[in-house]
Amino acid sequence: MPHGQVLDTTSSTYDPSPSSLPLTLPSAIGTGSGWTPISDFARADADISIFFFEANSVDYTYSNNDPLFSATTPVPGLNRTYWPDILLTSLGCIDQYQVCNTSLPLSTGCTLPTSLSLLIKDELNIGLNVYQSATVETLVMSMETSSMVYAVYGRGSQALKATSTVFDLLQVAQLPNNQWVNEIEGWFAFSLASVQQALSEKASGPTGVTELGGYIIHPSNAEEKALCERQMIQNVSGYQNFSTLGIGIILIIGLVIIVMGFAIDGVVGWWQERLLGKRYKKLAWASDGYLQMLRLAYEGAGYAGWENCDAEVPVGKEKEKVMRLGGLDDGDKEHPSLVKASEEVEEVDGDSMQKLAGAPLLDEEGEPAEEV
């Protein structure tokens, strides 16, 4: 509505109150409409809403030329403070809906943009099957309370983003000249969230309905029942959807890698020795292991009697005896070496210990032991 132009928009009488911002008159063409717009506003192919905004004694720190929040009149005696240009203004909106059948061309497979009440009739003419028609009915029921007017109705001034920067009846933010667009985008996002909530409750069941005296209608036909069984939503309260195929592939590949890690040394060694006849490479691979290298060092120091010398872990031949290996000979501080083994073996407390030439015997904790 242009500023300053007064139109007789309704047969209803409305008394604006300074305590309510914005003011709304929910409306729709047809039976049960809250008001009857004049021909200038009447749209048979849309749901019409009109919103009234009252300044409510709010001043502005910065001037702006937004159609709803226009403020360009300086307040006498106050710097950087402006009065609103219009104390009461209005905004008209329409909601239109359209359904398409993707299996048909756009020219014949889509309904014309229309009101929600007429959408149910028009969708019968675009070749939808019974399940698709049931889906449209579900969407229509979800959108009955998700139009633009319901994004504002009952919220008062909290429906406006600009309210968040009002302190003590002073707008402290620099509102852009298209602030009204930001407000409408917020209402539309609120409407979409409302549709999503309604569809989620279709699958999970609405909350607080029976407690408030309402009732839940069960599916009335096979199509509606099928929709209830097919609809899936993400449950954020403790359950997560996942791909069984993906989990199976990860487990199988992981198991194969683990088995290969355990078996690859033996398989490659057998393959080199039996099929290729390259025993040297197998021995070189085994001897590079840290346990075999330790065995080679002790054999060089005179500690004999080993088996499994071509495997990963060498062991002593006389398993019934405990082989005591010597420590470091630190006689030469700059060139330590292993203590040489002695040829003499004594029985000590039932255990077989090998006496070390030039080095004390060690107990089980690595401390010097008394000789018996």
ABEGO torsion letter per residue (X at the ends): XBBGBBBBABABBBBBBAABOBBBBBBBBEBGBABBBBAAABBAABBBBBBBBBAGGBBBABBBABAAABBABBBBGBBGBBBBABABBBBBBBBBBBBBBAABBAAAABBBBBBAAAAAAAAAAAGBBAAAAAAAAAAAAAAAAABAAAAABGAEAAABAAAAABBGGBBABBBBAAAAAAAAAAAAAAAAAAAAAAAAAAAAEBBGAAAAGBBBBBBABAAAAAAAAABBBBBAAGBBBBBAAAAAAAAAAAAAAAAAAAAAAAAAAAAAAAAAGBAAAAAAAAAABAAAAAAAAAAAAGBBGBBGAABABBBBABAABBBBBBBBBAABAABBBBBBBBABBBBBGGBBBBBBBGBBBBBAAGBBBBBX
